[in-house]
Amino acid sequence: MLGNVDDDTKDQNPVAAQLIRKHYKGIIIAAGGFKGDTAQAIINAGDADMVAFGRDFIANPDPPERIRNKQPLNLYDRPSFFGGTEIGYTDYSFFRAQEMTV
């Protein structure tokens, strides 16, 4: 978890995942700044059993489909997360395969 700051330039490795795994044998759900490839990497390493995608679920009505197919994610607008208007939760677009260029 990187905290409540968005900065993709920082090391995205979860700070506590390996330490927690040494002492806890239950289910571990990692969260905070993961992308499809980094989520798969922490699961493959055995440091987490699942990965949560909170902010990306707000901005993408179809994140499992996008991640599975390596499609780009919509950028989220943090100020609209808890606002009182129609902007935010319901106006993000679905990904359309025809929008991709090869």
URHU-V710281 format. One record per pair of residues at least 4 apart in sequence whose C-alpha atoms are under 8 Angstrom apart, sorted by the first residue. I is the first residue (numbers start at 1). GAP is how many residues later the second one is. D is the distance in whole Angstrom. If there is no record, write none. Layout:
i:I gap:GAP d:D
i:I gap:GAP d:D
//
This chain:
i:1 gap:13 d:6
i:1 gap:14 d:7
i:1 gap:29 d:8
i:1 gap:30 d:6
i:1 gap:31 d:4
i:1 gap:32 d:7
i:2 gap:10 d:8
i:2 gap:12 d:8
i:2 gap:30 d:6
i:2 gap:31 d:7
i:3 gap:29 d:7
i:6 gap:27 d:8
i:8 gap:4 d:8
i:8 gap:25 d:8
i:12 gap:21 d:7
i:12 gap:22 d:7
i:14 gap:16 d:8
i:16 gap:4 d:6
i:17 gap:4 d:6
i:17 gap:13 d:7
i:17 gap:30 d:6
i:17 gap:31 d:7
i:18 gap:4 d:6
i:18 gap:29 d:5
i:19 gap:4 d:7
i:20 gap:4 d:6
i:21 gap:4 d:6
i:21 gap:7 d:8
i:21 gap:26 d:6
i:21 gap:27 d:8
i:27 gap:21 d:7
i:27 gap:22 d:6
i:27 gap:23 d:8
i:28 gap:19 d:8
i:28 gap:20 d:5
i:28 gap:21 d:5
i:28 gap:22 d:7
i:29 gap:19 d:6
i:29 gap:20 d:6
i:29 gap:21 d:5
i:29 gap:22 d:5
i:29 gap:23 d:7
i:30 gap:18 d:6
i:30 gap:19 d:8
i:30 gap:20 d:6
i:30 gap:21 d:5
i:30 gap:22 d:6
i:31 gap:20 d:6
i:31 gap:21 d:5
i:31 gap:22 d:7
i:31 gap:23 d:8
i:32 gap:20 d:8
i:32 gap:21 d:7
i:32 gap:22 d:8
i:33 gap:20 d:8
i:34 gap:4 d:6
i:34 gap:5 d:6
i:34 gap:17 d:8
i:34 gap:19 d:7
i:35 gap:4 d:6
i:35 gap:32 d:8
i:36 gap:4 d:6
i:36 gap:31 d:5
i:36 gap:32 d:8
i:36 gap:34 d:7
i:37 gap:4 d:6
i:38 gap:4 d:6
i:39 gap:4 d:6
i:39 gap:12 d:6
i:40 gap:4 d:6
i:41 gap:4 d:6
i:42 gap:4 d:6
i:42 gap:5 d:6
i:42 gap:6 d:6
i:43 gap:4 d:6
i:43 gap:5 d:5
i:43 gap:6 d:6
i:43 gap:7 d:7
i:43 gap:8 d:8
i:53 gap:4 d:6
i:54 gap:4 d:7
i:55 gap:4 d:7
i:55 gap:21 d:7
i:56 gap:4 d:6
i:56 gap:7 d:7
i:56 gap:17 d:7
i:56 gap:18 d:8
i:56 gap:19 d:8
i:56 gap:20 d:7
i:57 gap:4 d:6
i:57 gap:5 d:8
i:57 gap:6 d:6
i:58 gap:18 d:7
i:58 gap:23 d:8
i:58 gap:30 d:8
i:58 gap:31 d:6
i:59 gap:14 d:8
i:59 gap:15 d:6
i:59 gap:16 d:7
i:59 gap:17 d:5
i:59 gap:18 d:8
i:59 gap:29 d:8
i:59 gap:30 d:7
i:59 gap:33 d:6
i:60 gap:13 d:7
i:60 gap:14 d:6
i:60 gap:32 d:6
i:60 gap:33 d:7
i:60 gap:34 d:7
i:61 gap:31 d:7
i:61 gap:32 d:7
i:61 gap:33 d:6
i:62 gap:4 d:6
i:62 gap:32 d:6
i:62 gap:33 d:7
i:63 gap:4 d:6
i:63 gap:10 d:7
i:64 gap:4 d:6
i:65 gap:4 d:6
i:65 gap:6 d:8
i:66 gap:4 d:6
i:66 gap:5 d:5
i:66 gap:6 d:7
i:66 gap:7 d:7
i:66 gap:29 d:7
i:67 gap:4 d:6
i:67 gap:5 d:8
i:71 gap:24 d:8
i:74 gap:18 d:8
i:74 gap:19 d:8
i:77 gap:4 d:7
i:77 gap:11 d:7
i:79 gap:4 d:7
i:80 gap:7 d:6
i:80 gap:8 d:5
i:80 gap:9 d:8
i:81 gap:7 d:6
i:81 gap:8 d:7
i:83 gap:4 d:8
i:83 gap:5 d:8
i:86 gap:4 d:7
i:86 gap:5 d:8
i:87 gap:4 d:6
i:88 gap:4 d:7
i:95 gap:4 d:8
i:96 gap:4 d:8
//
